């Protein structure tokens, strides 16, 4: 069995390069349309065709299946789906798509900065029926001049995903881990027993993925400096007041991380696939910093393990401990320059997907989303995977912090801070210089 898992992991590593912002891959799907029973808008009577250009590779199959269902009910509509994943390449791919003259009707934006960057190509969605069902705060990042220009994809949360079986063997009560001191003690215990537990290391830190460090990890510090994503977006400069706590959290991962060649610098060669599929999913590390989106990757390697994992807090020493970041990863947007028939059909499809009975069932059971809308209270519309359940638990307990990284200056988190964190991991940059650079590059970007 172990050999089979290793083979699956190695095959996965060759064909996947996945990140929170998705994995590699592209696919086109052409279909034709019907009557929308669950939505309040109406699909056009005349024949219409439009394109969807989306980033979430792990949802590609579910989206294409949803399109097939929708078009079987709406024969006048043809929808073409193209998925472009690969971590940081969706934004560049989207710009290239628009520059080529092949502008999609439905595409994705990431929040306030993207909303401003694409303002001339964003349809006003303020009158859509789903607006009243959106959770409080979920539309703040895409509200410009009194208009809502994006529809929430879903809710996602992240933290330290852990292997419950390993924790139990080590005699660690995961439920008791709230503070940084708690986490540190647990990590040290795991490290002291790693030979008996079959571990190569406690953590797998994907230093190659600057979105993991420059966006998600740094968010834990900045969510304790800014109350909301809008506050972060409007900030002309940063105090980086929690940088010492962030350094502790990063150093803990570095010290106890899997190192391919035994040197700190090699952590920067570890990518998402190595972290999630080759190390965590094979049980050779106990903890990884990732979110509920990683469930599918783990489940694809070891479905038994996938049912026995949870999420630990990401605690900055002394502030907002016991919490995880929860937010909206991406928004659906509609191209305002398309003709009225295409825009009407696009709006109808999105409304159907999130508000009709058939669409809701797909959102939960096929997309595996944590919905960002009301109306999913029925028992059959509750998330089934353990990571999604954990995110909901933290949310219900009020132990969350916002995704303020969505308000960082364009490219700053990954290209500036994330790149400097790589240098710090490699020992080529001091922490003080990293903090100095972060303040300077943020201020420069905000001029």
N, C-alpha and C positions, 0 to 999 in steps of 0.2 A: 504493500500500500504506500509506504514511504517513498519507494522508487517511483511509483506512478505519480505521486504528488510532485516530486522533484522534476520529473519529465514535463509535467504540465506547466510547472513554473518556468522552466527553461524555454519551452515553446512560447509561452506567454511573453517572456522577455524579448523574444525575437520579433514578435509581431505587434507588441503594444508599446506605446510611449504615452502614458496617460497622466494627466494632472487634474487638479481640482477644476481647472477650467476646461477639462476634457482630455481625450487621448487622440492619437493619430487616427486618421481615417476620413474618408469622404464617400458619399454615396448619393446617387440621384434616384428619385423614385417618382415616376409619373403615374398619375391616377386620374379618374374622372368623377361626379357628385350626386345629393338628395334633400330630403326635407329635414330640417332641424327641429326635432320635437322638444328639446329641453331648453333652448335658448329663446330670448325675447327678441333678438334681431332676426332678420330674414335673409337667407342666401338669395342672390339675384336670380331672376327667372331666365335671363339670357345666358348663353355660354360664356364662361370666363375662365381664364387660366392665370395662376400666379405661382411664384417661387417662394420657398422658405429656405433661408440660409442660417443654419443654427450651429451652436458650438458644442452641445453636450453629447459626446460620442456614446456614453453609456446609456443614453436615452434614444439613440437612433432607431433601434428596432421598434421600440414602443411608439415613437412618433410616427413611423411609417405605417404601423398597424392602425393607429388612430386615424391617419389620413385615409387609409383604405376603407375603414368603417364609415367615416364621414362622407367620402365621395360615393360610396354605395348608396347612401341616402340622398345625395345631392348630385344627380347625374349631369347637371349643367356645369359643374365646377371641376377643373383639373388642377391638381396641386403637385408641384415638383419639389422634392425635398433634397437638399444637399447638406451634409454634416461635415464640418471641418473641425477637427480636434487638434490636440498637440500642445496643451499647456498654454504657452504665451503667443500662439500664432493666430488666434481667431481675429484679433483686432487688425492685424496686418492683412489677413486674408479678406476681411470685410472691406477694408479700404481698397484693396486691389479689385475686388468684385465691383464696387461702385465705379472705380476708375475705368474699368473695362467696358462700361456701358451696360453691363448685365445686372442692373440693380434689382435686388430681391424686393418682394413686397413685404414679407415678414423677416425680421432679423433680430439680433440680440444686442442689448446695451447693458453696461454694468453698473449704472448709477448716475450720480450727479454730474461728474466730469464727462462721462460719455453722453449724457443728455445734452450738455452744452456743446460738446464737440459735434454732435449730429443734429443739432437743433433745427437746421433747415430741411432735414429729411424725416422729421418726426410728426406723425399724425396726432392730433388732439384726441385722446381717448376718454375724456372726462365724462361723456354722456353714455358710456358703455354700461350695460346692466350689472356687470361684475364689480363695478366701483363700490357699490354699497356693501359688498360682501368682503372686501379686503380688510385684513386685520389692521388695527391702529398702528400707524407708523410705517407700514409696509410700502406706502406710496410717496413718502417724504422725499426720497432720493431722486424720484423722477417727476417731481412737481415743479414746473417752470412757469413763472408768470401766471399762476392760477390755473394752469392746465396740467393734466396728467398725461404723460407721454410714454409710459411704459406699463406693462402688465407683469406682475410678479410671476416668475417661473415656479418657485416653491420656497420653502424654508429649508435651510441647512444649518447644521451645527458641527463644530469640531472641537477636539480636545486631544487627550492622550488615549488612544484606543489600546485596550489591554486584553491579554489572554487570561480569561477567568480560571482556566484549568491550571495554568502555571502559577497564578497568584495563590490558588488554593493549596497546591503542593508546597509552596514556599511558606504557607501559614500566614499570609497577609490578608487582612480584612479590607478589601477595596473600598467598601462603603465608609470606612473611617478616614479615608484620605480626603482632606479638605484644603489644608494649608500647604505652603511650599515645604515646610519642615516635615509634614506627613509624607509628602511625595518623595523627598530626599531620603527619608528613612526607609521607605519601601524599596526604592531603587538600590540603596546600599545592601539591603537584605537579599534582593534578587541577585546582585552581583556576587555576593559572598557564596551563593548556592548555585551559581550558573552551571557548574560542571554536573551537579546532580540533576539539574532541571533540563539539561540538554541544550543550553543556550550558548550561542556564539557571543552574545552581548545582551545587555538589557534593552537598549534602544537601537533602532535603525533610523538615522537622521539623514534625509535626502538633501545633502548640501548642494547638489546640482540644481535642485528645483528652487529658484529664488522666490517663487510665489509662496512656498511653504514657510520660508524664514522672513523674507522681506515684507510679505503681506500678512499671512496668518499669525506667525509668531509675534511679529511686532505689534499687531493689533491688540494683544493683551496689555501691552504697555500703554498704547495710545487710547484705548477704551477707558483707561483710568485718567486720561488727560482731557479728553473730549467726551461730552455726554452723548452726542449724536453724530451721525455721518455728515450731516449738514454743518455742524460746528467744525468738524475737521476740514471740510471743503472750504469753509469761509476763513480759516485760520491763515494769516499771512506768515506766521512763523510758529515754531514749536519750542516748547520748553524742554521736551524729552525728560520730563520730571521722574519717570519711572524707569530710566535707563539702567539703573543698578539692579533692579529687580529682574529686568529683562535679561541682563547679562547672566545672572544666577541661573535663570531658567534655561538659557542657551548652553551655558557651561556644563550644567548637569547632563544635558543630552550629549554634548561633545565628549565629556569624560567617560561616559558609559556607552558610547556608540559603537556599533559595528564598524570596523576599519578594515577594508579589503586587503591592504598590505601592511597593516599594523602602524600606520602613520596618520596623524590627525588630518593632514592635507588630503588624504585619500577619501575622506568623508565627502568631499566635493565631487567625487565621481559616482556617488550613490544617487540614483534617480528614483522616481516614484515606483517603477516596476520592481526594482531591486528591493526597495523598502517594503512594499506591500505584498508583492507576489512571491518573491524569492526568500525573503527573510521572515516576515510576520506570518504569512500564510502557511509556511512550513514549520512554524513553531520554534525557529532558532533565535528569535528575539521576542521579548515579552511585551514591549510597548512601542507604539509609533504615534507621531503627531499627525493625525488625519481626521477626516470627518465622516459623516454617515454615508457619503457617496462611495466610500471604499468598500462597503459591504459586498457589492456585486463582484469585485475583484477577489475578495477573500472567499466568497461563496463558490466562485468558479474553480478555485484550487482545492478547497477543503470545506465542503458544505457542513460537516459536523462542527468544525472549529467556528465557522461563521455564526452558528447559533449559540456560541458560548463566549462572546466578546462583549465588552462594555466600554464606556467612556469615562475617564477620570478628568477632574478639573485641570485647568491650566492656570495655576496660581502664581501671581506676582507677590512676592514676599510682603505681607502686611496690608495688601489692598485687594478687594474684590476676590477673596479666596473662595473656593468651593463652587466656582462658576465656569461656564464655557461660553464661547462666542456663538451667537445664533443670529442669522440674518438672511437676506435675500441675495442669492448668488448672481442672478442675472434677470433681466426683464425682456419680455417680448416687446418689440416695437414694430410699427407699421409705417412704411414709406409714404410720406405725405405727397410725394410727387407722382404717385401712380394714379391711374384713372379711377373714377368713382366706383365702377363695377368691381375692380380688383380689391379696392380698399373695403368695400362692403362685404365681399366674400371672405376676405382675411379676418375681418372683425367677427363675422358670424362663426368662422371655424374656431377661433380662440374662445369665443363665448361658449360655444358648444362643448369644447374640450374640458372647460373648467366648471361648467354649471349644469350640463345635462346629466341625467342618471348614468348613461353609457360612458360619458366622458369622465365623470367622477370615479367610476369603477376603474377605468384605465389609469387615471392619475395615481390612484392608490396601489393597484395590483399589478399594473404593467410598468408604469414609469417608476414606481416605488418612491414617489414624492411624499414629502411632508407638506400638505397644502398650506398656502398662505391666505386662504379664504375661509370664511364661515360656510356652513352648510355641509360639512363633512363629519357631523357628529354621530351618524349611525354606526352601529357595531361593525357592519361590513365595510366601513370606510376608514377603519383605523389601520395605521401602518403595521406591517407584520414583522419586519426585520428588527433585530435587537438594537441596532444603532439608531434607527429612526425612533424607536420607543424611548431610548435614552435621551435623545434630543427633546422629545416631548416632555419627558419627566423633568428635566432641568427647567424647561420653559414653564411648566405648570407649578414648579416650586419657586419660580422667580429667580432662579440662580443662573442668570444669563448676562452677557454683556453685548453691546452692539458691534456690528461689523463696520467700524469707522474707517477701515482701510479702503472702503469704497469711495471715501472722500479724499484720499491722498492725491497729490498732483499727478497728472498723467505720467506713467512710467516710473515715478519716484520709488515706489515700494520695491519693485523688482530690479530695476536698472541701476538705482543708486544705493539704497539701503541694502537690498538683497545682495548686490555685487560686493559691497563692503563687508557684509557678514561672511561671504565666502573667503575674502581676504583674511578676516579675523580667524575663521576656522583654520585656515592654512598657516596661521601664525605670522602673516605678512602685514598686519595692521593692528594697532593697539585699539582697545575699546574707547579710550578717550578721543582718539583721532576719529573713530567711527562716529561717535556722538557729535563731534565738531562738524564733520562732513555732512551728517544728516541734517543738522540745523541750517547749515549754509545752503545746501542744495534745495531744501524745502523753500527757504526764503527766496532763493533765486527763481524757482519755478513759480512762485506766487507774485512776482513783480508785475 
